[in-house]
C-alpha cells in the first residue's frame, strides 16, 4: 500500500466527461475498456493499494463534515460504483487514470485484480474519469513491433473521424461508431508516414465482432487491402449481427499484415474502436 498518491480530479459520477477545451485524440483514447469482472477487480485493487486515494475521492464527492470511518467511506463508494444491481446490469463504474491533459505517456494502468502487485502511479497522474463497463469480453492483445515510420493517422466512418499520432497500439474508448443492421457504412483509413514523400506500401485490415463473442474470426474481417494512400470502402452490416456494443479492430502493417486479428504486426499500428449495432 502506498502512502503517496496524486490529487484526484474527478469529472463527475455519471461515467462521462466533457470534451470541451481538450485535444480530441487524447480524450477519445482516455483510459481502458474493462469487463465487469475487471472493473470489480480494479475497485478491490485500489482499495488494497490506494485506500487513501479512495477516501479522498469520497471526501471530494460527499459531505466531508460527516464523521465516518475510512472503511465506511470506501464501502459507500463500492455500493455506488460496484453494487449488485450494477453488476447484474453490466454497468459497473471504474476509475481511469492519466495526466491532466488526458494522456498516458508512461503506459501506466491501475490493476484489475486484487491478486496483482501494487504498482507506483506516476506522480503527475490523477483520476480523470469514472467510466462504465460496456463490453462483456476482453479481446486478444495486439500491437505493432515498430510504429516509428508508419502508423494509422485517422479512421473515419460516415464522416465521424478519429485522428492520432504514432503508437504501436491505440484503444479508442471515447468515440463510438454507430452502425445499423442491413445498411452500408462508408469508411476511410488514412496512413501516416515519417517521410510523406516516400510512403511505404501497407497492408490494411478491419475486423468487427458481429456476434459479440469476444473474438475476431476470419469471417468477421470486413476489409483487406494494400496501398500507400487512403483506403476508402463500404462495410455492410449483416442481418445476423447481434445488436448492442461491440469492438472493431483496425490494423495497418508495412510488413503485409495478417488475416488473424491476434497476430502481432511488424511495422504500423493496431487500433480498437467501439461500435454500436442497432
C-alpha positions as CSV (number, residue, x, y, z in Angstrom):
1,X,0.0,0.0,0.0
2,X,1.4,3.4,-0.9
3,X,1.2,6.5,1.3
4,X,1.8,8.9,-1.6
5,X,-0.8,9.4,-4.3
6,X,-1.8,12.1,-6.7
7,X,-4.6,14.5,-6.1
8,X,-7.8,13.3,-7.7
9,X,-9.6,15.3,-10.4
10,X,-13.0,13.5,-10.8
11,X,-15.1,14.7,-13.6
12,X,-18.5,13.8,-12.1
13,X,-20.0,10.5,-11.2
14,X,-22.1,9.8,-14.3
15,X,-19.4,7.9,-16.2
16,X,-18.9,10.6,-18.8
17,X,-16.7,13.6,-19.2
18,X,-17.0,16.8,-21.3
19,X,-14.6,17.2,-24.3
20,X,-14.6,21.0,-24.4
21,X,-11.2,22.6,-24.4
22,X,-9.1,19.4,-24.7
23,X,-7.5,17.6,-27.5
24,X,-10.0,15.2,-29.2
25,X,-7.5,12.4,-29.7
26,X,-6.3,12.4,-26.1
27,X,-9.9,12.4,-24.9
28,X,-11.0,9.7,-27.3
29,X,-8.1,7.5,-26.2
30,X,-8.7,8.1,-22.5
31,X,-8.5,5.1,-20.2
32,X,-9.1,1.5,-20.7
33,X,-12.1,-0.7,-21.5
34,X,-12.8,-3.2,-18.7
35,X,-15.3,-6.0,-18.3
36,X,-17.5,-6.2,-15.3
37,X,-15.1,-8.7,-13.6
38,X,-12.1,-6.4,-14.3
39,X,-14.0,-3.4,-13.0
40,X,-14.8,-5.2,-9.8
41,X,-11.1,-6.2,-9.6
42,X,-10.0,-2.6,-10.1
43,X,-12.0,-1.4,-7.1
44,X,-10.6,-4.1,-4.9
45,X,-7.0,-3.4,-6.2
46,X,-7.4,0.3,-5.5
47,X,-8.8,-0.4,-2.0
48,X,-5.8,-2.6,-1.3
49,X,-3.1,-0.4,-2.9
50,X,-4.5,3.1,-2.8
51,X,-7.0,3.2,0.1
52,X,-6.0,6.8,0.9
53,X,-6.9,7.8,-2.6
54,X,-10.3,6.2,-2.4
55,X,-11.0,8.0,0.9
56,X,-10.1,11.3,-0.7
57,X,-12.4,10.6,-3.6
58,X,-15.2,10.1,-1.2
59,X,-14.4,13.3,0.6
60,X,-14.3,15.2,-2.7
61,X,-17.8,13.9,-3.7
62,X,-19.6,13.7,-0.4
63,X,-20.3,15.8,2.6
64,X,-16.9,15.9,4.2
65,X,-18.4,17.1,7.5
66,X,-19.9,13.6,8.1
67,X,-18.0,11.7,10.7
68,X,-17.3,8.3,9.2
69,X,-14.5,5.8,9.3
70,X,-12.4,5.4,6.3
71,X,-13.6,1.8,5.8
72,X,-17.2,3.1,5.7
73,X,-16.3,5.8,3.1
74,X,-14.8,3.1,0.9
75,X,-17.8,0.8,1.5
76,X,-20.1,3.6,0.3
77,X,-18.1,4.1,-2.9
78,X,-18.3,0.4,-3.6
79,X,-22.0,0.5,-3.2
80,X,-22.2,3.4,-5.5
81,X,-20.0,2.1,-8.2
82,X,-20.0,-1.7,-7.9
83,X,-23.4,-2.6,-6.4
84,X,-25.0,-5.9,-7.2
85,X,-27.6,-4.1,-9.3
86,X,-24.9,-2.6,-11.4
87,X,-23.1,-5.9,-11.7
88,X,-26.4,-7.6,-12.9
89,X,-27.0,-4.8,-15.5
90,X,-23.3,-5.0,-16.6
91,X,-22.9,-1.3,-15.8
92,X,-20.1,-1.2,-13.2
93,X,-18.2,2.0,-12.7
94,X,-14.4,2.2,-12.5
95,X,-11.7,4.8,-12.4
96,X,-9.2,5.6,-15.2
97,X,-6.0,7.5,-14.6
98,X,-3.9,9.8,-16.8
99,X,-2.2,13.1,-16.9
100,X,-4.3,16.2,-16.5
101,X,-4.2,16.5,-20.3
102,X,-5.7,13.0,-20.6
103,X,-2.5,11.4,-22.0
104,X,-0.8,8.3,-20.6
105,X,2.8,8.8,-21.6
106,X,4.1,6.1,-19.2
107,X,1.5,3.5,-20.2
108,X,0.5,3.0,-16.5
109,X,-2.8,1.3,-15.7
110,X,-4.3,0.5,-12.4
111,X,-4.7,-3.2,-11.6
112,X,-7.7,-5.2,-12.4
113,X,-7.4,-8.0,-9.8
114,X,-6.7,-7.9,-6.1
115,X,-4.0,-10.5,-6.6
116,X,-1.9,-8.2,-8.8
117,X,1.0,-6.5,-7.2
118,X,0.7,-2.8,-6.2
119,X,2.5,-0.6,-8.7
120,X,3.5,3.0,-8.3
121,X,1.3,5.5,-10.0
122,X,3.3,8.3,-11.8
123,X,3.3,11.4,-9.5
124,X,1.6,13.6,-12.1
125,X,-1.3,11.2,-12.8
126,X,-4.7,11.6,-11.4
127,X,-8.2,10.0,-11.6
128,X,-9.6,11.7,-14.7
129,X,-12.8,9.8,-15.4
130,X,-15.3,7.4,-13.8
131,X,-16.2,5.1,-16.7
132,X,-18.9,2.5,-17.1
133,X,-18.4,-1.0,-18.4
134,X,-19.9,-1.6,-21.9
135,X,-18.2,-4.7,-23.1
136,X,-18.6,-8.3,-22.0
137,X,-15.3,-9.8,-23.2
138,X,-11.6,-9.0,-23.1
139,X,-10.2,-9.2,-26.6
140,X,-6.8,-10.6,-27.6
141,X,-4.0,-8.2,-27.3
142,X,-2.2,-6.9,-30.4
143,X,0.3,-4.2,-31.3
144,X,3.0,-3.5,-33.9
145,X,6.6,-4.0,-33.1
146,X,7.5,-0.7,-34.6
147,X,5.3,2.4,-35.3
148,X,8.0,5.0,-35.9
149,X,7.8,5.1,-39.7
150,X,4.2,4.0,-40.4
151,X,1.0,4.3,-38.4
152,X,-2.7,4.9,-38.6
153,X,-3.2,8.6,-39.0
154,X,-7.0,8.5,-39.0
155,X,-10.1,6.3,-39.1
156,X,-13.4,7.6,-40.4
157,X,-16.9,6.2,-40.6
158,X,-19.8,8.1,-42.1
159,X,-17.9,11.4,-41.6
160,X,-17.0,10.8,-38.0
161,X,-13.2,10.7,-37.6
162,X,-10.6,9.9,-35.0
163,X,-7.1,11.2,-35.9
164,X,-4.0,10.3,-33.8
165,X,-0.2,10.1,-33.8
166,X,2.0,7.1,-34.0
167,X,1.6,4.3,-31.4
168,X,2.1,0.6,-31.6
169,X,-1.5,0.2,-30.2
170,X,-4.3,2.6,-29.5
171,X,-7.6,1.8,-27.7
172,X,-10.2,4.4,-28.6
173,X,-12.8,4.3,-25.8
174,X,-14.2,7.8,-26.1
175,X,-15.6,7.6,-29.6
176,X,-18.3,5.2,-30.8
177,X,-19.2,4.5,-34.4
178,X,-23.0,3.8,-34.8
179,X,-24.0,1.1,-37.3
180,X,-27.4,-0.2,-38.4
181,X,-28.4,-3.7,-39.4
182,X,-28.7,-4.3,-43.2
183,X,-27.1,-1.0,-44.0
184,X,-23.7,0.0,-45.5
185,X,-21.4,2.5,-43.9
186,X,-18.6,4.4,-45.6
187,X,-15.2,4.0,-44.1
188,X,-11.8,5.6,-44.7
189,X,-8.4,4.6,-43.3
190,X,-5.6,7.1,-43.7
191,X,-2.0,6.0,-43.1
192,X,0.7,8.2,-41.5
193,X,4.3,8.2,-42.6
194,X,7.5,9.6,-41.1
195,X,8.6,10.6,-44.7
196,X,5.4,11.5,-46.5
197,X,7.2,12.0,-49.8
198,X,8.4,8.4,-49.6
199,X,5.4,6.4,-48.3
200,X,5.5,2.7,-47.6
201,X,3.3,0.1,-49.2
202,X,0.9,-1.1,-46.4
203,X,-1.5,-3.9,-45.8
204,X,-4.7,-2.7,-44.1
205,X,-7.4,-4.8,-42.4
206,X,-10.6,-4.3,-40.4
207,X,-12.5,-6.8,-38.3
208,X,-15.8,-6.3,-36.4
209,X,-17.0,-8.7,-33.8
210,X,-20.5,-9.1,-35.2
211,X,-21.7,-11.8,-32.8
212,X,-20.1,-10.2,-29.7
213,X,-18.3,-13.4,-28.6
214,X,-15.1,-11.6,-27.7
215,X,-13.1,-12.7,-30.8
216,X,-12.4,-11.6,-34.3
217,X,-12.9,-14.5,-36.7
218,X,-11.7,-14.6,-40.3
219,X,-15.4,-14.3,-41.4
220,X,-15.6,-11.1,-39.4
221,X,-12.8,-9.4,-41.5
222,X,-14.8,-6.7,-43.3
223,X,-11.9,-5.2,-45.3
224,X,-8.5,-6.2,-46.6
225,X,-6.4,-4.0,-48.9
226,X,-2.9,-2.8,-49.9
227,X,-1.6,0.6,-50.9
228,X,0.1,3.8,-49.8
229,X,-2.9,6.2,-49.8
230,X,-6.2,6.5,-48.0
231,X,-8.3,3.3,-48.1
232,X,-11.9,4.0,-49.0
233,X,-14.5,1.2,-48.7
234,X,-18.0,0.4,-47.5
235,X,-18.9,-2.0,-44.7
236,X,-22.3,-3.8,-44.9
237,X,-23.8,-4.8,-41.5
238,X,-25.1,-8.3,-41.8
239,X,-28.7,-9.1,-40.7
240,X,-27.3,-11.7,-38.3
241,X,-25.2,-9.2,-36.3
242,X,-26.0,-9.1,-32.6
243,X,-27.4,-5.7,-31.6
244,X,-25.5,-3.8,-28.9
245,X,-22.0,-2.6,-28.3
246,X,-19.1,-4.4,-29.8
247,X,-15.5,-4.0,-30.9
248,X,-13.8,-3.1,-34.2
249,X,-10.1,-3.7,-34.8
250,X,-8.1,-1.7,-37.5
251,X,-4.6,-2.7,-38.5
252,X,-2.0,-1.3,-40.8
253,X,1.3,-3.1,-41.4
254,X,4.2,-2.3,-43.8
255,X,5.1,-5.9,-43.3
256,X,2.0,-7.0,-45.1
257,X,-0.1,-7.8,-42.1
258,X,-2.1,-10.9,-41.1
259,X,-5.6,-12.2,-41.5
260,X,-5.5,-13.3,-37.9
261,X,-6.5,-10.3,-35.8
262,X,-4.5,-11.5,-32.9
263,X,-1.2,-11.9,-34.8
264,X,1.2,-9.1,-33.9
265,X,2.0,-6.6,-36.7
266,X,5.5,-5.7,-37.8
267,X,5.6,-2.1,-38.9
268,X,2.5,0.1,-38.3
269,X,-0.3,0.2,-35.8
270,X,-3.3,-1.5,-34.4
271,X,-6.4,0.4,-33.1
272,X,-9.5,-0.8,-31.4
273,X,-12.8,1.0,-31.6
274,X,-16.3,0.7,-30.1
275,X,-19.2,0.2,-32.4
276,X,-22.9,0.0,-31.7
277,X,-25.2,-2.1,-33.9
278,X,-28.9,-1.3,-34.0
